[in-house]
Amino acid sequence: MDILLTALASSGFFGLIQFLVTRHDQKKGKVKQLTDLIEGLKKKIDRQERDSCRTQLLLLLSDFPDMTEEILKVAEHYFRDLDANWYMTTLFAKWCRKANIELPSWAHSKKEDINDR
């Protein structure tokens, strides 16, 4: 009888352990899914901010080229803060030359790219 009770108790104990491990693994999988989803959303938001800033800069350069202070503010955010460096370097460099503005100090990290265009 004692052997039977011991067997049932150990079986129940191992069942509980198995349940807890399985539950932990399922939670871990869900946490990983959520973490992956959050990372993907962060990347999309970052890309959207760069795209939005690039659009603002394009609009300012094309429709309001005399708004120097605003253009420089948006360009600084685009090139320095967002570390964006796509086709805007060429357009920004051309605008700087037309406006007789020396390339700003924050753009020096991009200077080689901008001056080569």
N, C-alpha and C positions, 0 to 999 in steps of 0.2 A: 504494500500500500504506500509506504513511504517513497518507494522508487517511482511509483506512478505519480504521486503528488509532485515529486521533484522534477520529473520529466515534464509534466504539465506546466509547472511554474517556470522552468527554464525555457520551455517552448513559448510561453506567453511573454517572458522577458525578452527573448530574441525577436519575437514578433514586434514588440514595442520598439526595440532598437531599430529594427528594419523600417518600421513606420516613420520614426523620427529622422532617420537618414534619408529616406525617400522624400519626405516633406522638406527637409533642408535643401536637398538637391533641386527640387522643383522651385523652391523660393529663389535659390541661387540662379537658376535658369531665367526666372522672371526678372530678377534684378539685372541680369546681363542684357536681356531684351530691352528693358527700360533704359539702361545706360547707353546702349547702342542707339536707341531711338533719340535720346537727348543729344548725343554727339552729332547725329545726322541733322537734327534740327538746328543745332548751333552752327554747323557748317553752312546750312542753307540761309540762316539769318545773316551770317557774316558775308556771304556772297551777295545777298540782297542789299546789304548796306553798301558794299562796294559798287554794285550796279546803280543804286540810287544816287550815290555821290558822283559817280561818273556822269550820269545823266544830268545832274545839276550843273556840273562843271561844263559839260558840252553846251548846255543851254546858255550859261553865262558867257562862254567864249563866243558863241555864234550870235546871240541876240543882244547881249549887253557887254561888249568888249571894253567899254570905258569904265566899268565898275571894278576897278583894280583891286580895291580892298576886299571885296566879296570874292572875287576870283581867287586871290591869293589865299584867303581863309579856307575856301573849299578845296583848293589844290593841296594846301598843306595837310588837311585832314585826309584827303585821298592818298597822297603819296607817302606821308610820314606815318600818320596814325593807323591807317588801314594797310599800309605797306603794299598798296596797289601800284602796279607798274605794267600797264598794258599799252595799247595804242595811244593813250592820252599823253604819253611823254612827248611824242612828236608834236601834237597839237599845242600842248602847253609851251614847249620850247619856241614854236613859231609865234605864239601870242606874246611871249616875253620879248622876243626880238622886235616885233611890230610895236609893242608898247614901250620900247626902250627901257626895259626893266632887266636888271641883272638877275641872274638866277638866284633865288633865295637860298639862304644858308641851309635850310631844312631839306632842300632839294639836292644838296651836294652828293648825297649817297646815290642819287640817280643821275648825277651830272654826266657820267660817261655815256649812259644810255641816251640822255637828252641831247647832248652835244654831237653825238654821232648821227643824229637824224637831220 
